[in-house]
Amino acid sequence: MAIEKLDSGFQCINGIAFSTDQSLYVNETVTGLIYRYRWKEGRIVGSRETFGNVNEPNRPPAFRGPDGMAFDVNGQLYVAVYAQGDVTILKKDGGVIGRIPTPGNQPTNVCFGLPGQKKIYVTEYELGHLECFDVDAEGLLLWS
């Protein structure tokens, strides 16, 4: 097994996810940015693209940013945003489509429920909770 460096120059890379078209998405906690890499046959094709940003622009400057993330079957990306107290949902073009507030301010990861369920499960560090929220779609299968 070999290790291959795919890219560099980031400020605290945290979460990764593959989309419905098999693109690789990577987030950068310090900036709030989500990046996309085109993926083909197990390799990156082309250069890094900026996809979107999950940090709420109207908040005062403070440390916050994306952590765990997962796609639904419709291609929307759900991102736990640490120290912002929400799961931000990005549509296919990278724009923010919604935010699901969490009871605590430090959500760290998100995953979808079983096939047939339209639920996300969120780990939240500040209160030590596992939270469940109803959503509009099922999660993208991670394997088949």
Buried (B, 14 or more C-beta within 10 A) or exposed (E): EEEEEEEEEBEEBBBEBBBBEEBBBBBBBBBBBBBBBBBEEEEBEEEBEEBBBBBBEEEEEEEBBBBBBBBBBEBBBBBBBBBBBBBBBBBBEBEBEBBBEBEBBBBBBBBBBEEEBBBBBBBBBBEEBEBEBEBEBBBBEEEE
